[in-house]
Amino acid sequence: MELSKGRVIPTKTKKKVKKVAKKVSKKQSDVEYFEYKGIKVKRRPLEESTQYLIPKKRFFILENDYVEEIMWAIQQQQEEGDPWNILLVGEPGTGKSELINYLCAELNIPLMCIQGDGEQSIADLVGCIAFNEEKGGTVWQDGKIPFALRNHCSLLLDEMNGILPDVLMKTHSMLDDRRQLDLKEHILEIEVEGRVVEVPEVVSVPNETLVFGTMNPHDTGRHVGTKPLSPALESRFHMKIQVNYLSAPNEEKMIVTETGVTKDIAQKIVTVANESRNAFRNQEMSTPIDHRMTKAWAKLSLKFGLERSIQSTILSRLDEADFDALRGVLLSYGISKPV
């Protein structure tokens, strides 16, 4: 698209994209819906212009009632035009981002991920005036959010409580009933009653755009740089879901599928991981073993064995008190902490 005096002018390329989209979408006719526990959500037709933003399909196991609720919310927004903003909260490695990426991959939803950190600025999110050497002047350059909205993509604000509160305030108007992003930084010239006036641009949120947020708990003191969301922002998320680790059988299945270890090895790894999580909940450990750690342990064990591979993937992260909490289960597998 090109901007000319405040008007959005579709180019010839855009027309070609629509034709391609129709051809591609026909190939999906045999798998038109994705279903979970009786809730069917229609897959989006593939469009060449945004197909590269659809997450890659990866093995993932859906469980827990909240997945059913998320599917229902997506269905409601898709069929009834009733927007549902969804916030997922949980410890690192519980699969918050993976869940959103998995659902978007299954539903052919292009997804713009914005990683939460203190370096994200308003210019990164909404855009800025930049010098264009080719045009010999300044032009407006979209940030990630308006780019996503103009291209009918969904948004994932990942670890969003790591983003500075002043920056997050820019999202308020697009998350509430207004469903629009105010670009005060981008001034357009429009014609009103025969005269040209300057007004800030407003970008509407398309009905098919889903907004997801994820965050780690901020009240444990473990996640440096995170802050609580303001009540005004948190209330704009219609659902706030607590995400927990997978059940033992499903986590074992994930490890076997992702790494190729035997079921027996996967069971031992998950037993140690769950022991650490129970100890963490009982305030006996400072750091639980998450799925990223168990996956690394399993993959390394294929080459170096279970006992040796745990040293660099797990035990090197633990202090003496943490190891004491796991001493019983580790010693039962013949694993000791190195001196």
C-alpha positions in Angstrom: 0.0 0.0 0.0 1.1 3.6 -0.6 0.1 6.7 1.4 -0.8 9.8 -0.6 -2.2 12.9 1.2 -3.7 10.8 3.9 -5.4 8.3 1.6 -4.5 4.6 1.4 -4.1 3.6 -2.3 -4.1 -0.1 -3.1 -1.4 -1.0 -5.7 -1.7 -3.5 -8.6 0.3 -6.0 -6.5 -2.6 -6.1 -4.0 -5.0 -7.2 -6.6 -2.7 -10.0 -7.6 -2.4 -11.1 -4.0 -6.2 -11.5 -3.7 -6.3 -13.7 -6.8 -3.5 -15.9 -5.4 -5.3 -16.1 -2.0 -8.4 -17.6 -3.7 -6.3 -20.3 -5.4 -4.4 -21.2 -2.2 -7.5 -21.3 -0.1 -9.1 -23.9 -2.3 -6.4 -26.4 -1.3 -7.6 -26.1 2.3 -11.2 -27.1 1.5 -10.7 -30.7 2.9 -9.4 -29.4 6.2 -11.6 -26.3 6.6 -12.0 -26.5 10.4 -9.8 -27.2 13.4 -11.7 -28.9 16.2 -11.0 -29.3 19.9 -13.5 -31.0 22.2 -16.3 -30.3 19.9 -15.5 -26.7 19.3 -14.9 -26.1 15.6 -13.0 -23.0 14.4 -12.7 -22.2 10.7 -9.2 -22.0 9.3 -8.3 -18.7 7.5 -7.7 -18.9 3.8 -4.0 -18.6 3.1 -2.8 -15.3 1.6 0.5 -15.0 -0.1 1.3 -11.5 1.4 1.1 -12.7 5.0 1.6 -16.5 4.7 5.2 -16.1 6.0 3.9 -14.7 9.3 1.9 -17.9 10.1 3.9 -19.9 12.7 5.5 -23.1 11.6 3.6 -26.2 12.7 5.3 -28.1 15.6 4.3 -31.0 17.8 2.2 -29.8 20.8 -0.2 -31.4 23.2 -3.4 -29.6 24.1 -4.8 -30.2 27.6 -6.7 -28.4 30.3 -10.0 -26.7 30.2 -8.6 -23.3 29.3 -7.7 -24.5 25.8 -11.4 -25.2 25.2 -12.2 -21.6 26.5 -9.6 -20.1 24.2 -11.0 -22.0 21.2 -14.5 -20.8 22.1 -13.3 -17.2 22.4 -11.7 -17.4 18.9 -14.8 -18.9 17.5 -17.0 -16.1 19.0 -14.8 -13.4 17.6 -14.7 -15.1 14.2 -18.4 -15.9 13.9 -20.1 -13.2 16.1 -17.6 -10.3 15.7 -17.2 -10.3 19.5 -13.6 -9.6 20.3 -11.8 -11.5 23.1 -8.4 -10.4 24.3 -6.6 -13.2 26.1 -3.9 -13.0 28.7 -1.9 -16.1 29.7 0.1 -16.1 32.9 2.5 -18.8 34.1 6.1 -19.7 35.0 8.7 -19.8 32.2 8.6 -23.1 30.2 4.9 -23.8 30.8 4.1 -23.4 27.1 2.3 -20.0 27.0 3.8 -18.8 23.8 3.9 -22.3 22.3 0.2 -22.7 22.8 -0.6 -19.4 20.9 1.8 -20.3 18.1 0.3 -23.8 17.8 -3.3 -22.5 17.6 -2.3 -19.9 15.0 -0.4 -22.4 13.0 -3.4 -24.8 13.0 -5.8 -22.0 12.0 -3.6 -20.3 9.4 -3.5 -17.1 11.4 -0.6 -14.8 10.6 0.9 -13.7 13.9 3.0 -10.7 14.8 5.0 -11.4 18.0 6.2 -8.5 20.1 8.8 -9.6 22.6 8.5 -7.8 25.9 11.6 -6.1 27.2 12.7 -2.7 28.5 14.2 -1.9 25.1 10.8 -1.8 23.2 10.0 1.9 22.5 6.9 3.6 21.3 8.6 3.9 17.9 9.1 0.1 17.8 5.4 -0.6 18.5 3.6 2.2 16.6 6.1 3.7 14.3 8.0 6.9 13.6 9.1 9.5 11.1 12.2 8.3 9.3 14.4 9.7 6.6 14.1 8.0 3.2 17.2 8.5 1.1 15.4 7.4 -2.1 12.7 10.0 -1.7 15.0 12.6 -0.3 12.8 13.4 2.7 11.1 12.0 5.7 8.3 9.4 5.6 6.2 7.6 8.1 7.4 4.1 9.0 4.9 1.7 10.6 5.8 0.0 13.8 4.9 -3.6 14.5 1.3 -3.0 15.6 0.0 -0.9 12.7 1.8 -3.2 10.3 0.0 -6.1 11.8 -3.4 -4.3 11.8 -3.1 -3.2 8.2 -2.3 -6.7 7.1 -5.1 -8.3 9.2 -2.6 -10.2 11.4 -3.1 -11.2 15.1 -0.8 -9.9 17.8 1.1 -11.7 20.6 2.5 -9.4 23.3 5.0 -11.9 24.7 6.2 -11.4 28.3 4.3 -8.1 28.1 5.0 -7.0 31.7 8.6 -6.5 30.6 7.5 -3.6 28.4 7.6 -0.2 29.9 4.2 0.9 31.2 4.3 4.2 29.2 4.8 2.2 26.0 2.0 -0.3 26.9 -0.5 2.6 27.3 -0.5 3.0 23.5 -2.4 -0.3 23.3 -5.3 0.8 25.5 -7.6 2.1 22.7 -7.1 -0.9 20.5 -7.9 -3.3 23.3 -11.2 -1.7 24.5 -14.5 -1.2 22.7 -13.0 1.5 20.5 -10.9 -1.2 18.7 -8.6 1.4 17.1 -5.0 2.4 17.3 -4.4 6.2 17.6 -1.3 7.2 15.7 -0.8 10.7 17.1 2.7 10.7 15.7 1.5 10.3 12.1 -0.3 13.3 10.7 -2.4 13.0 7.6 -3.8 15.7 5.3 -7.5 15.2 4.5 -9.9 17.3 2.6 -12.9 18.6 4.6 -15.5 20.9 3.0 -13.0 22.0 0.3 -10.1 22.7 2.6 -7.1 20.6 3.7 -6.8 19.9 7.4 -4.2 17.8 9.3 -5.4 15.0 11.6 -3.7 12.1 13.4 -4.2 8.8 11.7 -6.5 6.2 13.3 -6.0 2.5 12.4 -9.0 0.3 13.0 -8.5 -3.2 14.4 -9.8 -5.8 11.9 -12.4 -8.2 13.2 -10.2 -11.2 12.5 -7.3 -9.7 14.5 -6.8 -11.6 17.8 -4.8 -10.1 20.6 -2.9 -12.4 23.0 -0.7 -11.4 25.9 1.7 -13.6 28.0 3.5 -12.8 31.2 5.5 -14.4 33.9 4.3 -13.9 37.5 5.7 -10.6 38.8 5.1 -11.2 42.5 7.7 -13.9 43.0 10.8 -11.7 42.7 12.4 -14.2 40.3 11.7 -12.4 37.0 14.0 -9.3 36.9 12.5 -6.4 34.9 8.9 -7.5 35.1 6.2 -5.3 36.5 2.5 -5.7 37.3 0.2 -4.6 34.6 -1.9 -1.6 35.4 -5.5 -2.3 36.4 -6.6 -0.3 33.4 -4.6 -2.5 31.0 -5.3 -5.8 32.7 -9.1 -5.2 32.6 -8.9 -4.9 28.9 -8.1 -8.6 28.6 -11.4 -10.4 28.7 -9.8 -13.7 29.9 -6.8 -14.1 32.3 -5.7 -17.7 32.3 -3.2 -19.4 34.6 -1.1 -21.8 32.6 0.5 -24.8 34.4 3.0 -27.5 33.3 1.7 -30.4 31.3 0.6 -33.5 33.2 3.3 -36.1 33.6 2.1 -38.5 30.9 1.8 -35.7 28.3 5.1 -34.2 29.2 6.7 -37.6 28.8 5.1 -37.9 25.4 6.4 -34.5 24.4 9.9 -35.4 25.4 9.8 -38.7 23.6 8.4 -37.1 20.4 10.7 -34.1 20.4 14.0 -35.8 21.4 13.7 -39.5 20.6 14.6 -40.8 24.0 12.9 -43.9 25.4 9.8 -43.7 27.5 11.7 -45.0 30.5 14.2 -42.1 30.2 11.4 -39.6 29.7 9.6 -40.8 32.9 12.8 -40.4 34.9 13.3 -36.9 33.6 9.7 -35.8 34.2 9.9 -37.3 37.8 12.8 -35.1 38.6 11.2 -32.1 37.0 7.9 -32.5 38.9 9.8 -33.0 42.2 11.5 -29.6 41.6 8.1 -28.0 40.8 6.6 -29.3 44.0 9.6 -28.1 46.0 9.3 -24.7 44.3 5.6 -24.5 45.3 6.6 -25.4 48.8 9.3 -22.7 48.7 12.0 -25.3 49.1 13.6 -24.4 45.7 14.3 -21.1 44.0 14.1 -22.4 40.4 11.8 -25.1 39.1 12.9 -27.3 36.2 10.9 -26.2 33.2 10.2 -28.0 29.9 13.0 -26.3 28.1 15.5 -27.7 30.6 14.0 -31.2 30.5 14.1 -31.2 26.7 17.8 -30.2 26.8 18.6 -32.8 29.3 16.9 -35.5 27.2 18.6 -34.5 24.0 22.1 -34.4 25.6 21.4 -37.8 27.2 21.2 -39.4 23.8 24.9 -38.8 23.5 26.3 -38.7 27.0 23.8 -40.6 29.1 21.3 -39.5 31.8 23.7 -39.0 34.6 26.4 -37.0 32.8 24.0 -34.8 30.8 22.1 -33.6 33.8 25.2 -31.9 35.1 25.4 -29.1 32.5 21.7 -28.9 31.7 20.2 -28.9 35.2 22.6 -29.2 38.2 24.8 -26.3 37.1 21.9 -24.0 37.7 21.1 -25.2 41.3 22.6 -24.0 44.5 23.2 -26.4 47.5 19.7 -25.7 48.9 18.1 -26.5 45.6 20.0 -29.7 45.2 19.1 -30.8 48.7 15.4 -30.5 47.8 16.0 -33.0 44.9 18.6 -35.1 46.7 16.4 -38.1 47.3 15.1 -38.6 43.7 18.5 -37.8 42.2 20.4 -40.3 44.4 17.8 -43.0 43.5 19.0 -42.6 39.9 22.6 -42.6 40.9 23.0 -38.9 40.3 25.2 -36.8 42.6 26.0 -33.1 42.5 29.6 -32.5 41.3 32.0 -31.0 43.9 
